[in-house]
Amino acid sequence: MPAARRSDLALLLLLALLWGASYGFIRVAVATIPPLTLVATRVTIATVVLQLVMARQGTFLPRRPLAWRNFAIQAAMNGILPFSLIAWGEERVPSGLAGVLNSTTPIFVFLITWAWTRHERAGLRQLVGTLLGLAGIVAIVGPGALSAGLGGDVVAELAIVAATVCYAVAAIFGRTFAGLPPIVPAAGSTLVSAFVMAPAAALIERPWTLPAPSLNSVLALAALGLFSTAGAFVVYFRLLASLGSVGTASVAYLRAAVSVALGILFLGELPGWRTAGGLVLVLTGVAAMTLPPLSRPFRFRPFAARVPPPVA
């Protein structure tokens, strides 16, 4: 395996760990910190860390209005909307389930690519994977959800699916930043997110009027901002440049496995049969979409005629 490919694989596994752990951090933090305040603090921590790193490196954010428009779009699709939806959803659903639902990002990347952007190949294998993944979502949410009426848990699950669609748009739009150092779009988008979310949290939740959060929530939020946002975004934009949007989105199925495993180990979350079955369908579908095809198909021909060796 080429060194560049090994490096990409190692970064993909690192990103899966950083983002897979984020669901557990959110679950712990949101217990005593309201969702918008959580998101505002998360992106503010990431902004401060990334700006300090850029200052140390001597790297600067661009001043062009077009660059800041792109940062704003990326911030909306990869931070403001999905972070808020997931934080609100995890007040009602386990972290492992949130990770499984969020693992469908590559499915929506494929659908958007096939129906609209056409920037990468979208063939039959990807279509089969998409159908399997959508079946997994139905299995997790519950096929009788619509007929029974949308309850609080189902609405929370659908909110997390909506966040997944945002991540898919962000993965495709992130190609706009090709050629920039990965820390630049990471720092620019988190800065925009902080400027939007801090006033929103202050106006809507008024966090200074709420009881003090628990120590566990504060530590989880600090880890969320430092590792699962600042560090993860740098790795994410680096992979977008080398693997493309579909390849980078494949981190989602690794992320799902990490989130379920951490939920079981540290939060005592035991997934039910619907979640487990849906996870199998989702992972099978996403793997079908993202794994490279065999370079030489295998053919089983037990009765093929032998060609005699040439006569010397």
Backbone hydrogen bonds in HBPLUS format (Angstrom, degrees):
<---DONOR---> <-ACCEPTOR-->    atom                        ^
c    i                          cat <-CA-CA->   ^        H-A-AA   ^      H-
h    n   atom  resd res      DA  || num        DHA   H-A  angle D-A-AA Bond
n    s   type  num  typ     dist DA aas  dist angle  dist       angle   num
A0005-ARG N   A0002-PRO O   3.09 MM   3  5.27 117.4  2.50  98.3 113.2     1
A0006-ARG N   A0002-PRO O   3.00 MM   4  6.37 155.9  2.06 153.4 160.5     2
A0007-SER N   A0003-ALA O   2.92 MM   4  6.16 154.3  1.99 148.5 155.7     3
A0008-ASP N   A0004-ALA O   2.98 MM   4  6.25 156.7  2.03 146.3 152.1     4
A0009-LEU N   A0005-ARG O   2.96 MM   4  6.19 158.2  2.01 147.9 153.8     5
A0010-ALA N   A0006-ARG O   2.92 MM   4  6.13 159.5  1.96 149.2 154.6     6
A0011-LEU N   A0007-SER O   2.95 MM   4  6.18 157.6  2.01 148.3 154.5     7
A0012-LEU N   A0008-ASP O   2.84 MM   4  6.04 148.0  1.94 144.7 154.2     8
A0013-LEU N   A0009-LEU O   2.97 MM   4  6.25 156.1  2.03 149.5 154.9     9
A0014-LEU N   A0010-ALA O   2.96 MM   4  6.20 152.8  2.03 143.2 151.3    10
A0015-LEU N   A0011-LEU O   2.85 MM   4  6.05 159.3  1.89 148.2 153.4    11
A0016-ALA N   A0012-LEU O   2.95 MM   4  6.18 152.4  2.03 142.7 150.4    12
A0017-LEU N   A0013-LEU O   3.04 MM   4  6.31 152.0  2.12 144.4 151.2    13
A0018-LEU N   A0014-LEU O   2.92 MM   4  6.22 164.6  1.94 154.6 158.6    14
A0019-TRP N   A0015-LEU O   2.89 MM   4  5.98 171.1  1.90 154.6 157.2    15
A0020-GLY N   A0016-ALA O   2.71 MM   4  5.48 144.4  1.83 134.6 146.4    16
A0021-ALA N   A0017-LEU O   2.99 MM   4  5.95 154.6  2.05 141.5 147.0    17
A0022-SER N   A0019-TRP O   3.13 MM   3  4.98 133.6  2.35  91.4 104.4    18
A0024-GLY N   A0021-ALA O   3.16 MM   3  5.50 123.3  2.49 106.2 119.1    19
A0025-PHE N   A0021-ALA O   3.09 MM   4  6.42 162.4  2.12 154.6 160.0    20
A0026-ILE N   A0022-SER O   2.84 MM   4  6.03 159.8  1.88 149.2 154.5    21
A0027-ARG N   A0023-TYR O   2.97 MM   4  6.11 159.5  2.01 141.6 147.5    22
A0028-VAL N   A0024-GLY O   3.03 MM   4  6.28 156.5  2.09 151.2 156.3    23
A0029-ALA N   A0025-PHE O   2.84 MM   4  6.00 165.6  1.86 152.9 157.8    24
A0030-VAL N   A0026-ILE O   2.80 MM   4  5.76 167.9  1.81 157.8 160.3    25
A0031-ALA N   A0028-VAL O   3.38 MM   3  5.62 156.0  2.44 103.2 110.1    26
A0032-THR N   A0029-ALA O   3.36 MM   3  6.30 154.7  2.43 122.7 125.1    27
A0033-ILE N   A0029-ALA O   3.09 MM   4  5.95 129.8  2.36 142.3 155.6    28
A0038-LEU N   A0034-PRO O   2.91 MM   4  6.05 154.9  1.97 157.0 165.4    29
A0039-VAL N   A0035-PRO O   2.94 MM   4  6.24 162.1  1.97 154.0 157.8    30
A0040-ALA N   A0036-LEU O   2.86 MM   4  6.03 166.1  1.88 150.2 154.5    31
A0041-THR N   A0037-THR O   2.95 MM   4  6.07 164.9  1.97 149.2 153.1    32
A0042-ARG N   A0038-LEU O   2.86 MM   4  5.99 156.9  1.91 148.0 155.6    33
A0043-VAL N   A0039-VAL O   2.98 MM   4  6.20 169.9  1.99 160.4 160.1    34
A0044-THR N   A0040-ALA O   3.04 MM   4  6.09 144.4  2.17 139.1 149.5    35
A0045-ILE N   A0041-THR O   2.92 MM   4  6.08 162.4  1.95 152.9 156.2    36
A0046-ALA N   A0042-ARG O   3.14 MM   4  6.40 165.1  2.16 146.9 151.1    37
A0047-THR N   A0043-VAL O   2.86 MM   4  5.96 151.5  1.94 138.5 146.6    38
A0048-VAL N   A0044-THR O   2.98 MM   4  6.21 168.1  1.99 154.4 156.1    39
A0049-VAL N   A0045-ILE O   3.04 MM   4  6.27 168.8  2.06 155.5 158.5    40
A0050-LEU N   A0046-ALA O   2.93 MM   4  6.05 168.9  1.94 152.5 155.9    41
A0051-GLN N   A0047-THR O   2.88 MM   4  5.99 159.2  1.93 153.4 159.2    42
A0052-LEU N   A0048-VAL O   3.04 MM   4  6.20 155.1  2.10 146.9 153.3    43
A0053-VAL N   A0049-VAL O   3.01 MM   4  6.29 157.5  2.06 149.6 155.9    44
A0054-MET N   A0050-LEU O   2.91 MM   4  6.12 160.3  1.94 147.8 153.2    45
A0055-ALA N   A0051-GLN O   2.93 MM   4  6.10 155.3  1.99 144.0 150.8    46
A0056-ARG N   A0052-LEU O   3.01 MM   4  6.24 153.6  2.08 144.7 151.7    47
A0057-GLN N   A0053-VAL O   2.96 MM   4  6.22 146.1  2.08 145.1 154.8    48
A0058-GLY N   A0054-MET O   2.86 MM   4  5.92 124.4  2.17 141.9 156.5    49
A0059-THR N   A0054-MET O   2.91 MM   5  4.92 155.1  1.98 145.9 146.6    50
A0058-GLY N   A0055-ALA O   3.29 MM   3  5.05 138.7  2.48  90.0 101.4    51
A0067-ALA N   A0064-ARG O   3.12 MM   3  5.39 123.3  2.45 104.1 117.3    52
A0068-TRP N   A0064-ARG O   3.33 MM   4  6.73 155.4  2.39 150.6 156.9    53
A0069-ARG N   A0065-PRO O   2.90 MM   4  6.18 145.3  2.02 147.9 158.3    54
A0070-ASN N   A0066-LEU O   3.01 MM   4  6.28 157.1  2.06 147.0 152.6    55
A0071-PHE N   A0067-ALA O   2.90 MM   4  6.22 149.9  1.99 143.5 152.6    56
A0072-ALA N   A0068-TRP O   2.95 MM   4  6.08 152.0  2.03 139.5 146.6    57
A0073-ILE N   A0069-ARG O   3.04 MM   4  6.38 156.0  2.10 149.0 154.7    58
A0074-GLN N   A0070-ASN O   2.97 MM   4  6.16 167.4  1.99 151.3 155.0    59
A0075-ALA N   A0071-PHE O   2.77 MM   4  5.92 153.1  1.84 146.2 154.5    60
A0076-ALA N   A0072-ALA O   2.99 MM   4  6.19 156.3  2.04 145.8 151.3    61
A0077-MET N   A0073-ILE O   3.08 MM   4  6.30 162.8  2.11 152.0 156.0    62
A0078-ASN N   A0074-GLN O   2.74 MM   4  5.59 143.9  1.87 148.7 157.8    63
A0079-GLY N   A0075-ALA O   2.90 MM   4  5.03 118.6  2.29 133.6 137.9    64
A0080-ILE N   A0075-ALA O   2.81 MM   5  6.05 148.1  1.91 148.3 157.3    65
A0081-LEU N   A0076-ALA O   3.16 MM   5  5.68 161.1  2.20 139.4 145.3    66
A0083-PHE N   A0079-GLY O   2.88 MM   4  5.32 147.6  1.99 139.8 150.4    67
A0084-SER N   A0080-ILE O   3.31 MM   4  6.14 155.8  2.37 133.7 140.5    68
A0085-LEU N   A0081-LEU O   2.96 MM   4  6.13 165.6  1.98 158.2 162.5    69
A0086-ILE N   A0082-PRO O   2.91 MM   4  5.97 165.4  1.93 153.5 157.2    70
A0087-ALA N   A0083-PHE O   2.96 MM   4  6.04 162.9  1.99 146.2 151.6    71
A0088-TRP N   A0084-SER O   2.98 MM   4  6.11 160.7  2.01 147.7 153.0    72
A0089-GLY N   A0085-LEU O   2.86 MM   4  5.98 156.5  1.92 143.0 150.5    73
A0090-GLU N   A0086-ILE O   2.83 MM   4  5.98 151.4  1.91 152.4 158.8    74
A0091-GLU N   A0088-TRP O   3.24 MM   3  5.59 160.0  2.28 106.9 112.8    75
A0092-ARG N   A0089-GLY O   2.95 MM   3  5.61 160.5  1.99 116.6 123.1    76
A0093-VAL N   A0089-GLY O   3.04 MM   4  6.23 137.5  2.23 141.8 154.2    77
A0098-ALA N   A0094-PRO O   3.10 MM   4  6.40 155.9  2.16 146.9 153.9    78
A0099-GLY N   A0095-SER O   2.94 MM   4  6.23 153.1  2.01 148.0 155.0    79
A0100-VAL N   A0096-GLY O   2.99 MM   4  6.30 151.5  2.08 146.2 153.9    80
A0101-LEU N   A0097-LEU O   2.96 MM   4  6.20 171.2  1.97 157.5 158.9    81
A0102-ASN N   A0098-ALA O   2.94 MM   4  6.06 153.2  2.01 143.8 151.9    82
A0103-SER N   A0099-GLY O   3.03 MM   4  6.11 116.0  2.45 133.0 147.9    83
A0103-SER N   A0100-VAL O   3.02 MM   3  5.08 145.5  2.14  99.5 110.3    84
A0104-THR N   A0101-LEU O   3.42 MM   3  6.07 166.6  2.43 114.8 116.9    85
A0107-ILE N   A0104-THR O   2.98 MM   3  5.33 130.8  2.23 109.6 123.0    86
A0108-PHE N   A0104-THR O   3.41 MM   4  6.89 153.0  2.49 153.7 160.4    87
A0108-PHE N   A0105-THR O   3.07 MM   3  5.40 117.9  2.47 106.0 119.8    88
A0109-VAL N   A0105-THR O   2.93 MM   4  6.24 150.3  2.02 152.3 162.0    89
A0110-PHE N   A0106-PRO O   2.90 MM   4  6.08 156.6  1.95 144.0 149.2    90
A0111-LEU N   A0107-ILE O   3.00 MM   4  6.32 162.2  2.03 146.6 151.2    91
A0112-ILE N   A0108-PHE O   2.96 MM   4  6.04 165.9  1.98 147.3 150.8    92
A0113-THR N   A0109-VAL O   2.88 MM   4  5.97 157.0  1.93 145.2 152.6    93
A0114-TRP N   A0110-PHE O   2.74 MM   4  5.90 166.4  1.75 159.8 163.1    94
A0115-ALA N   A0111-LEU O   2.92 MM   4  5.94 160.8  1.96 145.8 151.4    95
A0116-TRP N   A0112-ILE O   2.82 MM   4  5.46 142.1  1.97 140.8 149.2    96
A0117-THR N   A0112-ILE O   3.20 MM   5  6.54 145.2  2.32 138.4 145.7    97
A0118-ARG N   A0113-THR O   2.78 MM   5  4.83 147.6  1.88 129.4 138.1    98
A0127-LEU N   A0123-GLY O   3.04 MM   4  6.36 146.6  2.15 143.6 153.8    99
A0127-LEU N   A0124-LEU O   3.04 MM   3  4.94 115.5  2.48  91.4 107.7   100
A0128-VAL N   A0124-LEU O   2.92 MM   4  6.26 159.7  1.96 158.1 162.1   101
A0129-GLY N   A0125-ARG O   3.02 MM   4  6.27 160.5  2.06 145.9 151.5   102
A0130-THR N   A0126-GLN O   2.90 MM   4  6.12 146.6  2.01 141.4 150.6   103
A0131-LEU N   A0127-LEU O   3.02 MM   4  6.35 158.7  2.06 153.0 157.3   104
A0132-LEU N   A0128-VAL O   3.02 MM   4  6.31 160.4  2.06 152.6 157.8   105
A0133-GLY N   A0129-GLY O   2.94 MM   4  6.11 157.9  1.99 145.9 152.3   106
A0134-LEU N   A0130-THR O   2.89 MM   4  6.14 159.1  1.94 153.1 158.5   107
A0135-ALA N   A0131-LEU O   2.97 MM   4  6.16 151.1  2.05 142.7 150.8   108
A0136-GLY N   A0132-LEU O   2.96 MM   4  6.29 142.4  2.10 140.9 151.5   109
A0136-GLY N   A0133-GLY O   3.04 MM   3  4.93 118.7  2.43  90.3 106.0   110
A0137-ILE N   A0133-GLY O   3.04 MM   4  6.47 146.4  2.16 145.4 154.0   111
A0138-VAL N   A0134-LEU O   3.06 MM   4  6.40 161.9  2.09 149.8 153.7   112
A0139-ALA N   A0135-ALA O   2.93 MM   4  6.18 155.6  1.99 146.1 153.0   113
A0140-ILE N   A0136-GLY O   2.95 MM   4  6.17 152.4  2.03 146.8 153.8   114
A0141-VAL N   A0137-ILE O   2.88 MM   4  6.07 178.9  1.88 164.0 163.7   115
A0142-GLY N   A0138-VAL O   2.77 MM   4  5.59 149.4  1.86 141.2 151.1   116
A0145-ALA N   A0142-GLY O   3.00 MM   3  5.38 164.1  2.03 122.1 123.3   117
A0148-ALA N   A0144-GLY O   2.90 MM   4  5.94 146.6  2.02 148.9 158.1   118
A0149-GLY N   A0145-ALA O   2.98 MM   4  5.94 119.6  2.35 137.3 151.3   119
A0149-GLY N   A0146-LEU O   3.34 MM   3  5.13 144.3  2.47  91.7 101.6   120
A0155-VAL N   A0151-GLY O   3.02 MM   4  6.23 164.0  2.04 157.1 161.5   121
A0156-ALA N   A0152-GLY O   3.02 MM   4  6.21 154.0  2.09 144.6 151.9   122
A0157-GLU N   A0153-ASP O   2.88 MM   4  6.17 152.8  1.96 147.6 155.3   123
A0158-LEU N   A0154-VAL O   2.88 MM   4  6.15 157.1  1.93 151.7 157.7   124
A0159-ALA N   A0155-VAL O   2.89 MM   4  6.11 142.2  2.03 141.6 152.4   125
A0160-ILE N   A0156-ALA O   3.13 MM   4  6.46 147.6  2.24 143.0 150.5   126
A0161-VAL N   A0157-GLU O   3.04 MM   4  6.41 148.1  2.14 142.7 151.9   127
A0162-ALA N   A0158-LEU O   2.85 MM   4  6.14 152.2  1.93 144.7 152.3   128
A0163-ALA N   A0159-ALA O   2.98 MM   4  6.32 145.5  2.10 139.7 149.0   129
A0164-THR N   A0160-ILE O   3.03 MM   4  6.33 141.2  2.18 137.6 148.2   130
A0164-THR N   A0161-VAL O   2.99 MM   3  4.89 119.3  2.37  91.7 107.7   131
A0165-VAL N   A0161-VAL O   3.08 MM   4  6.53 145.5  2.20 147.0 155.6   132
A0166-CYS N   A0162-ALA O   3.14 MM   4  6.52 153.3  2.21 144.6 151.6   133
A0167-TYR N   A0163-ALA O   2.98 MM   4  6.36 154.0  2.05 147.2 154.0   134
A0168-ALA N   A0164-THR O   3.00 MM   4  6.33 147.5  2.11 144.6 153.5   135
A0169-VAL N   A0165-VAL O   3.06 MM   4  6.41 160.0  2.10 153.5 157.4   136
A0170-ALA N   A0166-CYS O   2.93 MM   4  6.21 158.5  1.98 151.0 157.6   137
A0171-ALA N   A0167-TYR O   2.89 MM   4  6.12 150.6  1.98 146.5 153.8   138
A0172-ILE N   A0168-ALA O   3.19 MM   4  6.48 153.7  2.26 147.3 153.3   139
A0173-PHE N   A0169-VAL O   2.83 MM   4  6.04 169.3  1.84 156.6 160.2   140
A0174-GLY N   A0170-ALA O   2.76 MM   4  5.68 138.2  1.94 141.4 152.0   141
A0175-ARG N   A0172-ILE O   3.30 MM   3  5.99 167.6  2.32 114.9 118.5   142
A0176-THR N   A0173-PHE O   2.92 MM   3  5.84 169.5  1.93 128.6 132.1   143
A0177-PHE N   A0174-GLY O   3.14 MM   3  5.83 162.3  2.17 118.0 122.0   144
A0178-ALA N   A0175-ARG O   3.18 MM   3  5.53 159.9  2.22 118.9 118.3   145
A0180-LEU N   A0177-PHE O   3.09 MM   3  5.76 165.8  2.11 141.0 143.3   146
A0184-VAL N   A0181-PRO O   2.92 MM   3  5.64 151.3  2.00 125.9 133.5   147
A0187-ALA N   A0183-ILE O   2.85 MM   4  5.89 160.8  1.88 145.5 150.3   148
A0188-GLY N   A0184-VAL O   2.85 MM   4  5.98 164.8  1.88 156.0 161.0   149
A0189-SER N   A0185-PRO O   2.97 MM   4  5.84 164.7  1.99 141.2 145.5   150
A0190-THR N   A0186-ALA O   3.16 MM   4  6.22 157.7  2.21 142.1 148.4   151
A0191-LEU N   A0187-ALA O   3.01 MM   4  6.04 149.7  2.10 142.4 150.5   152
A0192-VAL N   A0188-GLY O   3.18 MM   4  6.43 159.7  2.22 145.6 150.0   153
A0193-SER N   A0189-SER O   3.00 MM   4  6.20 159.7  2.05 143.6 149.7   154
A0194-ALA N   A0190-THR O   2.89 MM   4  6.09 153.8  1.96 145.7 152.0   155
A0195-PHE N   A0191-LEU O   3.07 MM   4  6.35 157.6  2.13 148.4 154.0   156
A0196-VAL N   A0192-VAL O   3.07 MM   4  6.35 140.8  2.23 146.7 157.2   157
A0197-MET N   A0193-SER O   2.81 MM   4  5.90 172.5  1.82 158.2 160.7   158
A0198-ALA N   A0194-ALA O   3.07 MM   4  5.74 163.7  2.10 143.0 147.1   159
A0200-ALA N   A0196-VAL O   3.38 MM   4  6.46 157.0  2.44 141.3 147.9   160
A0201-ALA N   A0197-MET O   2.86 MM   4  5.95 165.8  1.88 154.6 157.2   161
A0202-ALA N   A0198-ALA O   3.08 MM   4  6.23 156.9  2.13 146.1 152.9   162
A0203-LEU N   A0199-PRO O   2.91 MM   4  6.07 159.0  1.95 152.5 157.1   163
A0204-ILE N   A0200-ALA O   2.96 MM   4  5.98 164.4  1.99 152.3 156.7   164
A0205-GLU N   A0201-ALA O   2.94 MM   4  5.32 145.6  2.06 130.4 141.3   165
A0206-ARG N   A0201-ALA O   3.18 MM   5  6.54 129.5  2.45 149.5 158.5   166
A0209-THR N   A0206-ARG O   2.97 MM   3  5.89 167.7  1.98 130.8 134.9   167
A0210-LEU N   A0207-PRO O   3.10 MM   3  5.29 163.0  2.13 110.3 115.6   168
A0218-VAL N   A0214-SER O   3.08 MM   4  6.40 158.1  2.13 149.6 155.5   169
A0219-LEU N   A0215-LEU O   2.93 MM   4  6.17 165.5  1.95 157.4 160.7   170
A0220-ALA N   A0216-ASN O   2.92 MM   4  6.05 158.8  1.96 147.2 153.5   171
A0221-LEU N   A0217-SER O   2.90 MM   4  6.05 155.9  1.96 146.6 153.2   172
A0222-ALA N   A0218-VAL O   2.95 MM   4  6.19 153.3  2.03 147.0 154.2   173
A0223-ALA N   A0219-LEU O   3.02 MM   4  6.27 161.8  2.06 150.0 154.1   174
A0224-LEU N   A0220-ALA O   2.89 MM   4  6.05 150.1  1.98 143.3 152.6   175
A0225-GLY N   A0221-LEU O   2.98 MM   4  6.22 159.2  2.02 150.6 154.2   176
A0226-LEU N   A0222-ALA O   2.96 MM   4  6.08 165.1  1.99 151.3 155.8   177
A0227-PHE N   A0223-ALA O   2.90 MM   4  5.56 154.5  1.97 140.0 147.7   178
A0228-SER N   A0223-ALA O   3.44 MM   5  6.91 157.8  2.49 145.8 152.0   179
A0230-ALA N   A0225-GLY O   3.11 MM   5  6.25 169.3  2.12 148.4 151.4   180
A0231-GLY N   A0226-LEU O   3.22 MM   5  6.48 157.0  2.27 140.5 147.2   181
A0232-ALA N   A0227-PHE O   3.11 MM   5  6.31 134.4  2.32 144.2 157.0   182
A0233-PHE N   A0229-THR O   2.91 MM   4  5.74 157.0  1.96 144.1 149.4   183
A0235-VAL N   A0231-GLY O   3.28 MM   4  6.59 164.6  2.31 151.0 154.7   184
A0236-TYR N   A0232-ALA O   2.83 MM   4  5.98 156.0  1.89 149.1 156.9   185
A0237-PHE N   A0233-PHE O   3.03 MM   4  6.21 167.5  2.04 153.5 153.8   186
A0238-ARG N   A0234-VAL O   3.15 MM   4  6.29 147.1  2.26 140.8 150.2   187
A0239-LEU N   A0235-VAL O   2.97 MM   4  6.25 152.8  2.04 150.2 157.0   188
A0240-LEU N   A0236-TYR O   2.96 MM   4  6.27 151.2  2.04 148.1 156.8   189
A0241-ALA N   A0237-PHE O   3.36 MM   4  6.45 148.2  2.46 135.3 141.4   190
A0242-SER N   A0239-LEU O   3.06 MM   3  5.10 126.4  2.36  96.7 110.7   191
A0243-LEU N   A0239-LEU O   2.67 MM   4  5.49 171.7  1.68 161.8 164.8   192
A0244-GLY N   A0240-LEU O   3.20 MM   4  4.69 139.6  2.38 109.8 118.9   193
A0248-THR N   A0244-GLY O   3.03 MM   4  6.05 160.5  2.07 144.5 150.5   194
A0249-ALA N   A0245-SER O   2.92 MM   4  5.97 151.7  2.00 142.0 150.3   195
A0250-SER N   A0247-GLY O   3.18 MM   3  5.33 144.1  2.31  98.3 108.6   196
A0251-VAL N   A0248-THR O   3.11 MM   3  5.91 168.9  2.12 120.5 123.8   197
A0252-ALA N   A0249-ALA O   2.99 MM   3  5.86 169.6  2.00 124.1 127.6   198
A0255-ARG N   A0251-VAL O   2.82 MM   4  6.01 155.1  1.88 153.6 162.0   199
A0256-ALA N   A0252-ALA O   2.94 MM   4  6.19 144.9  2.07 144.2 152.6   200
A0257-ALA N   A0253-TYR O   3.45 MM   4  6.59 160.1  2.49 135.6 139.1   201
A0258-VAL N   A0254-LEU O   3.07 MM   4  6.38 158.0  2.12 149.3 155.6   202
A0259-SER N   A0255-ARG O   2.89 MM   4  6.12 163.8  1.92 152.0 156.1   203
A0260-VAL N   A0256-ALA O   2.99 MM   4  6.20 162.1  2.02 153.7 157.9   204
A0261-ALA N   A0257-ALA O   2.97 MM   4  6.08 165.4  1.99 148.2 152.8   205
A0262-LEU N   A0258-VAL O   2.88 MM   4  6.05 167.4  1.90 156.7 160.0   206
A0263-GLY N   A0259-SER O   2.95 MM   4  5.97 149.4  2.04 138.2 147.2   207
A0264-ILE N   A0260-VAL O   3.00 MM   4  6.24 150.3  2.09 147.8 155.0   208
A0265-LEU N   A0261-ALA O   2.95 MM   4  6.17 163.6  1.98 151.0 155.7   209
A0266-PHE N   A0262-LEU O   2.91 MM   4  5.77 170.2  1.92 149.6 152.6   210
A0267-LEU N   A0263-GLY O   3.08 MM   4  4.92 138.0  2.26 114.9 126.7   211
A0269-GLU N   A0263-GLY O   2.97 MM   6  5.27 175.8  1.97 129.4 128.0   212
A0276-ALA N   A0272-GLY O   2.97 MM   4  6.22 168.0  1.99 156.7 160.3   213
A0277-GLY N   A0273-TRP O   2.83 MM   4  5.86 165.6  1.85 146.8 151.5   214
A0278-GLY N   A0274-ARG O   2.83 MM   4  5.85 158.4  1.87 143.6 150.7   215
A0279-LEU N   A0275-THR O   2.81 MM   4  5.94 149.6  1.90 144.6 153.3   216
A0280-VAL N   A0276-ALA O   3.10 MM   4  6.42 155.7  2.16 147.2 152.4   217
A0281-LEU N   A0277-GLY O   3.14 MM   4  6.46 163.0  2.17 150.1 154.0   218
A0282-VAL N   A0278-GLY O   2.84 MM   4  6.03 163.1  1.87 153.4 158.5   219
A0283-LEU N   A0279-LEU O   2.85 MM   4  5.97 172.8  1.85 156.4 158.5   220
A0284-THR N   A0280-VAL O   2.94 MM   4  6.01 157.8  1.99 146.4 153.0   221
A0285-GLY N   A0281-LEU O   2.93 MM   4  6.06 160.2  1.97 146.5 152.3   222
A0286-VAL N   A0282-VAL O   2.89 MM   4  6.11 165.3  1.91 155.9 159.6   223
A0287-ALA N   A0283-LEU O   2.89 MM   4  5.89 157.3  1.94 143.5 150.3   224
A0288-ALA N   A0284-THR O   2.99 MM   4  6.14 155.0  2.05 144.3 150.9   225
A0289-MET N   A0285-GLY O   3.17 MM   4  6.41 137.0  2.36 137.0 148.2   226
A0289-MET N   A0286-VAL O   3.10 MM   3  5.01 126.3  2.40  91.7 105.9   227
A0290-THR N   A0286-VAL O   3.04 MM   4  6.21 141.3  2.19 146.1 156.0   228
A0291-LEU N   A0287-ALA O   2.96 MM   4  5.61 168.7  1.98 151.1 153.0   229
A0304-ALA N   A0301-ARG O   3.34 MM   3  5.48 162.9  2.38 113.9 112.4   230
